[in-house]
Amino acid sequence: MSIDTPPPLIDSRLAFHEGLRWLVGQASRHTTRTLWLVDRDFFDWPLGDAAFIGAMAGWLRLPQRRLVLLAGGFDAVPNRHPRFVNWRRDWSHAVSAFVAPEDLAGRLPTLMVGDTGFVLHLFDALHWRGRVGLDEHAARGWQDEIDVVLQRSEPGFPVQTLGL
């Protein structure tokens, strides 16, 4: 997959993961300051993949970067992606996580959006169908929709869990 050419249409789980990695690479090269990751539960994301985490860390090392996670819930993340949970502790100053209200949580798209116009949208998670690429108009629309949900959302997925 070329650095500057987006991957083909998403048609498999592997293509979804490759598209996410491609988009993070583009974010690093195109001064993307904010990435929004949206999903119901992030179960099928490659959050535990060392290459994906490395790419995210490389992007977050750049100045004034912010990663925003929005989910219906993060219950599956600690067991499914323990490497990501540990990584997030080191980046808690730049990573925010929010839980959507119950009435919106079930309708969250599977989406990664950058503020420089890069978008990955998995519109059919059952059959792994989606698109990834540069679409500034779509990115602005998704950012507006995400903002509406974030306004009603609560912080979630704490970095440290308190226990007795």
Wavefront OBJ file of the C-alpha trace (Angstrom):
o trace
v 0.000 0.000 0.000
v 1.422 3.371 -1.024
v 1.937 6.084 1.555
v 0.130 8.742 -0.497
v -2.503 6.600 -2.196
v -5.395 5.474 -0.066
v -6.048 1.751 0.127
v -8.847 0.372 -2.016
v -12.349 0.130 -0.707
v -12.560 -1.759 2.550
v -13.798 -5.269 1.832
v -12.361 -7.342 4.680
v -11.270 -7.144 8.283
v -7.646 -6.994 7.127
v -8.445 -4.087 4.783
v -10.167 -2.306 7.687
v -7.040 -2.659 9.822
v -4.789 -1.569 6.933
v -7.019 1.441 6.354
v -6.733 2.477 9.993
v -2.929 2.201 9.848
v -2.865 4.163 6.580
v -4.961 6.939 8.065
v -2.714 7.260 11.136
v 0.283 7.478 8.785
v -1.443 10.229 6.833
v -2.257 12.042 10.068
v 1.459 12.081 10.913
v 2.424 13.472 7.523
v -0.348 16.053 7.124
v -0.323 17.988 10.419
v -3.527 16.378 11.664
v -3.946 17.634 15.206
v -7.044 15.710 16.236
v -8.183 12.193 15.455
v -11.610 10.958 16.470
v -12.143 7.209 16.802
v -15.773 6.177 17.081
v -17.256 2.718 17.558
v -19.838 0.929 19.675
v -17.163 -1.020 21.594
v -13.841 -1.083 19.633
v -13.903 -4.885 19.773
v -12.717 -5.420 16.166
v -10.180 -2.598 16.057
v -6.442 -3.395 16.048
v -5.892 -1.471 19.283
v -3.689 -4.228 20.658
v -1.521 -4.404 17.535
v 2.031 -3.207 18.223
v 2.359 -1.552 14.780
v -0.900 0.345 15.223
v 0.036 1.489 18.725
v 3.483 2.500 17.469
v 1.946 4.559 14.670
v -0.424 6.239 17.128
v 2.467 7.018 19.485
v 4.492 8.459 16.610
v 1.603 10.736 15.705
v 0.959 11.767 19.334
v 4.641 12.714 19.776
v 4.062 15.590 17.378
v 3.098 18.899 19.013
v -0.481 19.628 20.068
v -1.984 16.271 19.133
v -5.223 14.939 20.588
v -6.915 11.552 20.282
v -10.625 11.359 21.133
v -12.338 8.009 21.630
v -16.134 7.828 21.570
v -17.915 4.562 22.287
v -21.133 3.093 23.533
v -18.978 1.421 26.168
v -15.412 0.333 26.806
v -16.145 -2.901 28.674
v -14.484 -5.126 26.055
v -11.318 -3.041 25.676
v -9.336 -4.123 28.775
v -9.695 -7.839 27.996
v -9.498 -7.571 24.216
v -6.738 -4.915 23.977
v -4.595 -4.971 27.166
v -1.579 -3.550 25.320
v -3.649 -0.498 24.359
v -4.829 -0.051 27.967
v -1.198 0.020 29.159
v -0.135 2.310 26.312
v -2.955 4.722 27.065
v -1.648 5.307 30.592
v 1.471 6.890 29.117
v -0.578 9.076 26.777
v -3.432 10.023 29.123
v -2.564 13.714 28.694
v -3.414 13.460 24.970
v -6.106 10.753 24.883
v -9.688 11.429 25.940
v -12.413 8.799 26.101
v -16.157 9.373 26.206
v -19.187 7.131 26.572
v -22.194 8.086 24.469
v -25.604 8.238 26.093
v -27.584 5.020 25.914
v -30.058 6.328 23.334
v -27.221 7.143 20.903
v -24.734 4.380 21.732
v -26.347 1.726 19.552
v -26.259 3.996 16.510
v -22.596 4.976 16.668
v -20.775 4.442 13.381
v -17.421 2.715 13.025
v -15.312 5.667 12.091
v -11.914 7.364 12.226
v -11.796 11.027 11.271
v -8.927 13.487 11.158
v -9.249 17.254 11.276
v -7.318 17.486 7.980
v -10.033 15.678 6.039
v -9.034 12.020 6.295
v -11.937 9.644 6.906
v -12.341 5.917 7.389
v -15.971 4.810 7.582
v -16.930 1.179 7.944
v -20.567 1.361 6.896
v -21.240 -2.403 6.950
v -19.438 -4.061 9.856
v -21.053 -7.441 9.203
v -19.560 -7.723 5.696
v -16.540 -5.446 6.298
v -17.517 -2.802 3.748
v -16.288 0.747 3.961
v -14.256 3.576 2.517
v -11.070 5.346 3.467
v -9.462 8.425 1.985
v -9.299 12.190 1.892
v -12.751 13.787 1.845
v -12.794 17.150 3.601
v -16.545 17.638 3.170
v -17.357 14.242 4.697
v -14.817 14.802 7.486
v -16.438 18.118 8.451
v -19.865 16.474 8.460
v -18.657 13.628 10.665
v -16.924 16.076 13.012
v -20.212 17.941 13.436
v -22.082 14.698 14.145
v -19.418 13.541 16.602
v -19.552 16.906 18.373
v -23.313 16.593 18.853
v -22.849 13.193 20.513
v -19.852 14.347 22.566
v -21.924 17.184 24.012
v -24.249 14.594 25.536
v -21.512 12.097 26.460
v -19.716 11.461 29.724
v -16.012 10.822 30.257
v -15.372 7.103 30.341
v -12.657 4.451 30.264
v -10.597 5.827 33.150
v -6.832 5.476 32.991
v -6.700 4.170 36.539
v -9.444 2.037 37.998
v -10.033 2.404 41.684
v -10.638 -0.669 43.707
v -10.624 -1.801 47.291
l 1 2 3 4 5 6 7 8 9 10 11 12 13 14 15 16 17 18 19 20 21 22 23 24 25 26 27 28 29 30 31 32 33 34 35 36 37 38 39 40 41 42 43 44 45 46 47 48 49 50 51 52 53 54 55 56 57 58 59 60 61 62 63 64 65 66 67 68 69 70 71 72 73 74 75 76 77 78 79 80 81 82 83 84 85 86 87 88 89 90 91 92 93 94 95 96 97 98 99 100 101 102 103 104 105 106 107 108 109 110 111 112 113 114 115 116 117 118 119 120 121 122 123 124 125 126 127 128 129 130 131 132 133 134 135 136 137 138 139 140 141 142 143 144 145 146 147 148 149 150 151 152 153 154 155 156 157 158 159 160 161 162 163 164
